[in-house]
Amino acid sequence: FSQFDLVIVGAGFFGATIAERAAKTLGKKVLIIDRRDHIGGNAYSENDKETGIEVHRYGAHLFHTPNKLVWDYLANFTTFTSYQHRVFASHRNSVYSMPINLGTICQFFGRQFTPDEARALVASQAQELGGKEPDNLEEKAISLIGRPLYDAFIRGYTAKQWQTDPTALPASIITRLPVRYNFNNRYFSDAYEGLPTDGYTAIFDKMLEHRNIEVSLGIDYFAVKNAIPADKLVVFTGPIDRYFDYRAGELNWRTIDFEKEVLPVGDFQGTAVMNYSDEAVPYTRILEFRHFNPERQYPDDKTVIVREYSRFAGRDDEPYYPIDTSDDKKTYQAYKKLAEAETNVIFGGRLGTYRYLDMHQAIAAAIKTFETDITPRLSQS
Ligand code: FDA
């Protein structure tokens, strides 16, 4: 370790961005390790062996950002396709477009509405609680969009996501439920959107391809920690509670079980993401990966689908979404204090800061950390 100026734990977007910046703009020698056998963190993708279809191993990753700085930064490593994300939801054998928009409302209530009529309808249905303060997620959702739309599109999906009846979930989980009173059914409204032309992993290959960067895979930080000199600057993007041996308690996460299947049909569902909002269907959604890349030549007699099942994460599961209850917030604050005392370690990324970050947010956070925290320290050495 002594030959490196910087050791980075985790080769996801946060770690890779810092590695690239330190090597390229400061000419520093960087070691980046990951306990997995691949780079890319959760954005990693691979081509399915049987079909050649690019599959995102840790769930669908759609790139979108309002941030020109991040978009321009990534242009150093990839171009983007013109993919625009759209999501549909299956409910009682009908298919609706999501998020709830005027098209969804017209179809669901079985007639044409003007935007103002639809607004008035939803507003009147949202009056059901008569101004009573919502006690739980169900009441909160009804106060936002009314019971009929809630029952059809939110209730079952939320119950499956949380393995908990929405009447037993805190109202604070949702602050708003987007309803669009026009026919715009694009999922994202950011200025920049697309999928990397050569896939996600190719971005990381390019970012880390530098003579000053050494990548070591299959290495767990905790197995090598004692061999790292105490004064070495370390960027840690693993779970912050694990770093401190859970001494302030465990942070809670939800995870997803992915059930992948290759089917002998050219097209299974006609779109990339189909949500299943009814509770009777055990999975939350089905991804069909070929639809992310309609510009590619894929086999016309085979397709790859992945069913997603959501549940609470145990210590050995992949942590995906922070649950962030008020107890979790307190626990994280305790770790943040401990982290501040760890002068040669910088905690970052979604696991290191216990925050859900989209890819563009992880990259933006890494650029900022690099500029404000890492550059001044490495420039001294
Ligand atoms: P990331 O988790 O990618 O990397 C951390 C790395 O640290 C991992 O590779 C891990 O193995 C490694 N590590 C941890 N502990 C270690 C140890 N002890 N020793 C060595 N290595 C260790 N975003 C978006 O913009 N659009 C989208 O559509 C989606 N979709 C999506 C779906 C799902 C299911 C999830 C969970 C997340 C998304 N995201 C997303 C978010 C996206 O995955 C996220 O922004 C990035 O992964 C963040 O990058 P990080 O580098 O912070 O973490």
Boltz pocket constraint, residues with backbone or C-beta under 6 A from the ligand:
constraints:
  - pocket:
      binder: B
      contacts: [[A, 9], [A, 10], [A, 11], [A, 12], [A, 13], [A, 14], [A, 15], [A, 33], [A, 34], [A, 35], [A, 36], [A, 38], [A, 40], [A, 41], [A, 42], [A, 43], [A, 58], [A, 59], [A, 60], [A, 61], [A, 62], [A, 63], [A, 64], [A, 219], [A, 220], [A, 221], [A, 222], [A, 237], [A, 238], [A, 239], [A, 256], [A, 319], [A, 320], [A, 321], [A, 348], [A, 349], [A, 350], [A, 351], [A, 357], [A, 358], [A, 359], [A, 360], [A, 362]]
      max_distance: 6.0
